[in-house]
Amino acid sequence: MTTTGLPQSPMSSANLAEALAYLRANPAKRAAVIRALVSSEAELQQASTLNVREKLTGPFVDAMFTHGETVTKAIKSGLVYECGYTSKIIRDFVMAGDEPSHVYEPQNTRLMVQLACDASHVVIGGAFIGDHALPVAKAMPAGGAVHAFEVSPINIGYLRRNAARNGIGNVTINEVALWSDDAARIGIRGEDSHASPFRLEFDDGTGVPATTIDRYAAFHGIASVDVILLDIEGGEIHALKGASSLLSQPASTAPTVVFEVHASYVDWSRGLANADIVRHLSEHGYSVFALRDYNNNIDMAEFPIELVDLADIYLEGPPHGFNMVAVKDLDLISRHGWKVRKGVSPKLLKHGDPAFHAPIRG
């Protein structure tokens, strides 16, 4: 049967494209659709091993945004973020409802804010749009300073605007990479939150300069750093090798270190305790734990911050990543009310086995 001259089928992809274009042009209506999708997730996830956010609702939301589109959103503390829609981080932030408690990684954000309350100097490598830098800077006592390192020009722009917009004046933005020596020139693979650093064999004009944390601290007359946070997609071990002087300090002044690991660039086949980055910290007198967290924007206020003992940790599943915490002063754990768990996964998942992947109350 010919369809020449007949109206286009209502099931056509052209109509879908038109609907998505309409939602992109009407943010209020787009927000209403997002709220409906989020409200359906609990029912869709029930008794299912499918990752509903990643396989169903998330892709719908992605389709309603143009890649790189600027979005603006406030969190509960009053901080307002401007960011580009380029990653899962921002998608989950957009889907978080009105005034969520954080941008991403709820427990990591809470832990960093707790540590910031008594800190004078915090170093953040991979500062992104300020998702951690701004709440940390806001929580610090008078005179406290955040030293933020970021190499993406786009993220640096957002970071500067977000700091200015929120009246945060105690964040120093450094457009250099953190590495094991300051003679290195660093190239970047990938983009945005997944940009991974590597040392250039030759300076071809495409890389960025590097510094070490030790040299930076010495140059600025910083005798000790309270906290180091590193999220630099495989560059963490190099940055920590450049902080050996600070890491060698006694427990009373040595920094607490929070850092990301991922199976794509950290070999934990002989156990996480034997991974190079963990051994490096252990050799400096640190006790190292994994931090249980969602890689999502989920309110965790009713749950304690949980650390996992590396001697009994569940790491099965496809390649994945999570944050870790290294402390020299073990009393820090009890002072902050953090809980040490055994036999569970650091990766909290809505669709995973609750015995391993669900947070524990109390």
Secondary structure, 3 states (H helix, E strand, C coil): CCCCCCCCCCCCHHHHHHHHHHHHHCHHHHHHHHHHHHHHHHHHHCCCCCCHHHHHHHHHHHHCCCCCCEEEEECCCCCEEEEECCCHHHHHHHCCCCCCCCCCCHHHHHHHHHHHCCCCEEEEECCCCCCCHHHHHHHCCCCCEEEEECCCHHHHHHHHHHHHHCCCCCEEEECCEECCCCCCEEEEECCHHHCEEEECCCCCCCCEEEECHHHHHHHCCCCCCCEEEECCCCCHHHHHHCCHHHHCCCCCCCCEEEEEEECCCCCCCCCHHHCHHHHHHHHCCCEEEEECECCCCCCCCCCCCEEEECCCECCCCCCCEEEEEEECCCHHHHHCCCEEECCECCECCCCCCHHHHCCCCC
